[in-house]
Amino acid sequence: MGATAPVPGRLKGMTTLKAKLQEDLTTAIKARDELGSSTLRLTLAAITKEEVAGKEARVLSDDEVLKVIAKEAKKRREAAEAFAQGGRDEQAARETAEGEFLDAYLPKQLGDDELDAIVAQAVEEARAAGAEGPRAMGAVMKIVNPKVAGLAEGGRVAAAVKKQLS
């Protein structure tokens, strides 16, 4: 009996992103950082929810955890916008602060110039493969998405592709 199987994603000496979030939560709680602790609690809950979704519970990879964090940050930005439009400035400021807090865990986003350069290259590749005009959108997106995954929001990417195809 004796030996237990190692938990997937927990390599000796290597900290996973989820473990880093949990450590940061402990630090935020000890520092009485209300914004940090509540934001990290909600994010860790979203990660756990994702881990138990589907037929079988699993441990998310760091890339999957990054996707969850990005989704949570996007939710905060959208909520901040909605609160601001509704004249609820205090809630909008809170959501904005939470979104900025989560952004610290995400890779640096591509600038507009960098994104445009990647899209231009993808448009050329799609044209070389025979895709032309606005109908080439799908082909270009297939080329661009793997290159910018986690570095630019889908809406920004789609807008850049449409601009270059028209």
Secondary structure, 3 states (H helix, E strand, C coil): CCCCCCCCCCCCCCCCHHHHHHHHHHHHHHCCCHHHHHHHHHHHHHHHHHHHCCCCCCCCCHHHHHHHHHHHHHHHHHHHHHHHHCCCHHHHHHHHHHHHHHHCCCCCCCCHHHHHHHHHHHHHHHHHCCCCCHHHHHHHHHHHHHHHCCCCCHHHHHHHHHHHHC
